[in-house]
Amino acid sequence: MNIKALRAFRLTLHEGSIAKACEKLHLSQSAVSRLISSLENELHLELFHRKGRRLIPTPQALAFHKEAGRILDNLEEIRHIADQIRNDQIERLRVLTMPRIAPSLVSPTAQRFMSMQPDVHLILDVRTRRDAEQWLVGREYDLGIGVLPIEHPDIQTEVLLKVRAQALLPKGHHLLSKSSISAEDLSDEPVIALLPGLLLRTQLEDFFHSAGIQKNFSCDVASSQLACHLVADGAGITIADALTANIVDQSKVELRPIVPERWMSFGLLYPKHNELSEAGKRFVEYLKEDIQSLVGENTLVEGK
């Protein structure tokens, strides 16, 4: 694929006109137009509509840019990365984490790694569970940390800890008088769930189905963090884990374990056939040491 064509597409999209893209690319308008046309032919997509002197990106163009955004970002860094590698300036460690554990589990280890390994440049990205598979298989990252299980022939995993699923309730809720929460307890309560198809949504549906309850959720959200914030604001109840629930003001919420017991697994993801660098091994070592402090009634560390 022509890198110049990709750059022409991106600049035209951002600038809103070929003329402005031409200025930054130092090319003629006809040259930029040809690059965009060649990209459209290669992708079999219509990328722009003309409206007077303006170019309006099509829905296909926006969708392509959204999905290919990371690749396009990396294209801009290729020369800089090559210079650093050639000059042996710095070692890089690319770590991918999932949103649910980025603040509570990964951030403390990242801070420790940065202080202990100042000669290594840490690149820490946050991706959804679905996206994580794609980026790891594509070797975009050296190491992933997130929710398990993930079953992919090109990804190997290692469970680090299991956290008990709990109901997160707003302070003062009448169910806080109970030491544990069942599906029956929540049958008439407003429950906030993740979007259909997400792992935690599937687990939540199974929790109610196993109790013979057809539950209509009060709200579907895209992330566990948002669900927890809604609980803190008094919008309802959600099922989460202590790692995720810690992101909200603890003076506004309380946790109660659900029954029967259900556990959520978190761990490491590696691209298969890709040897982890010494920097990556040190990051994993720090992460495993930090996890030891999480051992408790509702958290089990593997191997302990």
N, C-alpha and C positions, 0 to 999 in steps of 0.2 A: 504494500500500500504506500502511496506517495505521501511522504511526510509533509512536503510543501502544501499539498492539497488539504491535508488535515489542519495545518496551521492557517491556511486561507479560510477554510470553513469556520474555524473557531474565532478568528479575528472579525470576520464578516458578521458572525452571530453576535459577538459582543459589541461591535461598533455600530451595527445597524445599517452599514452601507459598504459597498465595495470600495468606494473612493477612500474612506478612512482606513480600510484594511490595506489598500495599496500603499498608503503613506508609510505604514509600519513595516510592510514587507519589502518596500522599495521595488515594486513591480508595477507594470502598467495595468489599467483596468481590464484590458482584454486578456492579459496573462492570468489575472486572478479569476476572471470569469471562466476561462478554460480549465483552471485547476478545480474550481467548484463543479463544473460540468463533468469533468473526468471522475471526480469522487462520487457524484450522483450515479453515473453509469456503473461504476465499480460496485457501489452499495445497492444499486437498484432501488434507490430512495429519491423522492423529491424533497430537496432541502429548503428551498426558498420560493416564496411568491413575490412578484414585483408589484409594488404599489407606488406609482409615480417614480421618484428617484430612490425610494426606500425599498429595502429587501425585508420581507416578513418571513421569519422562520416558520416552517410547517411543523405540525405536531410530530411528524417523523424526525425532523431535525432536532427538536427539543429532546425527544426520547433517546436519540442516538447520542447527543451530547451528554445527557445524564448518565447513560450507561458507560460511555467511553471516557468520561471526564477524568478519571484517575490516569488512564493511559495517556491522554492528552497532556495532563499535568507533568507526567514523567518525561514526555518528549522534550518539554522545556528545560528539564534538568539534566538531560543526557550529556551535554557538553561539559557542564559543571562537574558532574559525577566523573566523567572520563578524565578531566584535569586532575581531580583529587586522587583517583586511582593511579594515574601516571606518575604523579608526584609523591605517591604514598603518604598523603597528608593525614588521613584519618580512616579509622575502621567504622563501619556502619552495622547497626543491628536493627532490623525491621521487624517490629512486633505488632501483631494484629490482635485486638481484643474486642469482645462483644459488649454492648452498652450496659447490660445488667451488672457487670462486675468491674467495669472500668474505674469508677470512683473508689469503691471500697476495697477491692483486692489488688488491682493492677497498679493504681496510682502510687500507693506506698512503696511497692517494690521498685517502680520506675524511679522514684525519688532516691531511694537507697542506691540503686544501680548507677545513677548519674553522679552521685557523690563519691562512690567507690571506684568508678571506672570513667574518669573524666576524659580519657583518651579515646573513648568510643562514642560515636554520634548515634543516639537513640532516636529512631523514628517510630512513633507510637500512633497507631491509627485505630479508629473505632468503626466497626462494620456490623451489620446485622448477621444473624446466624446463617441466613441463606447466602449473603454476599461473601461471608468468610470462606466458604468452600471454594467459590470461584477464584478468589484472590490467592488462596494458598495453593491450589492446584496450578495456577498460573505462575507460581514461584515469585509472586510479587512481595511476599513476606517470608522471613526465616522461621517464624514461630507464631502460633496462634494460642490464645487463651480464651476459653469460653464455655458455653453450656454444652454438655454431652447428653445423649450420644449423637455422634455424627458418623454416618456410614457412607464412606466414599472409598473406592478402590485405591485412590492416590493419596489418601490422608491417613496417617496413623495417629492414634490418640492415647492419652494416659490420664486416667482419673486421678485427681489430686484430693478432692474433698467432696463430701455429700452434705447438703444442707436440707434440713427438714422444711417441708412446705408449711406455711402458717397463714392464718387469716390476719390481715392488717385492718384494724378497726379504728375509727376516730375516738379520741378520749371522750369518756362519758357514755359510750354506747352500752345499751343494756346487756349485750352478750359478753361484755368483759367480766361479768360475774361468774362466768364459766371458765374452768381450767383448760378446756379444749373445745374445739368447734367442729360440729359434724355438718354434713350436707343438709340434713333436715333442719338444723339451726338456721341455715342460710336460705331456705326455700322461699321465704317471703321477704327477704332482704334485698335491697338494691346492690347488685354485685357488678363490679367493673371488670371486664375481661379484655384480653388482648384480641387483636383482629383474627378472624378465622384463618386457619392454616399455620399459625405460629405455634411453636412447640408448647408453650405454657397454656395457650388456649385449648389445645388438644387435651392436655393433662387436666385442665379444669373441667372440660366437658365430660371426660371420663370419670372424674370425681363425683359429679352429679348423676351420671348415667348408672354408675355402680350402685348408687343408693335408690335407683328407680325414680329419679326426679328429672322431669323435663324442665330445665331452667331457662328462662328468658333473661338475658343479661341487660342491665340498665344502660350500659355504655360499652362500646368497643373502642379501644385505643391502640396506638401503634407500638407503645413501649411500656415495660413494667415501671420505669421511672415515672412516667406520666400518670399511670394508674395509682401509684403511691402518693403522688402529689394531690390527686383528686380526693383520695381518702383523707389526707391531712386537711383539705379544704371542706371536708364534711359531705362529699358527694356520694359516699357509699362505702362498700367494703371490697377488698380485693384479696386474692391469694398471691403471696409473694414468698420471699425468703429473707432472712435477717440481713444478708449482704446487700440486697437491693433496697430493703426498707430503711436502712441506715442513712439514705440520702436525704430523707425528709426530717423536719423538725420533730424530734422524739417527744417533745412536750405536747404534741397534737395527736399522737397515734400510740397504739399498743398492739403487740403481737400475741396471738394465741395459736398453738399448734392445732392442725386439723387432724381429725380421726375418721377412718383408719389412717395410720401413718403413711405419708408419702414423702419421698426424698428426691432432691434435685442434685444432679451430678455436675461438677465443674472440673475442668482439667486442661491439658495441653493438646495442641494439634500441630503435627509436623507434616510438611510435604514429604511423601515417601521418596526414598533414593536421593535425599538431600542431606548431607552431613551437616549437623549443627556446628557453628563456629564456637571457638572457645568463649567468645563474648556471650553467645547465646546460652552456652552451658552455665556460665556464671549467673546470667539472669534467672535461669530456671532454678539454680541453687538458692539464690536469694528469695525467690518466690516460695519455694518449698519451706524455707526457714521461717518466712513471715506467716505462712499458713498455720504453723504450729500454734501460734497465739490464738487461733480461732477455735481450737478444740473446746467443745462444750456439749451440753445436753442435746442441743439441736444442730450440732455440726460435727461430722465425723471426718477425720483426716485419714486417707488411705494409708494402710500399712501400720496404723496405730491401733 
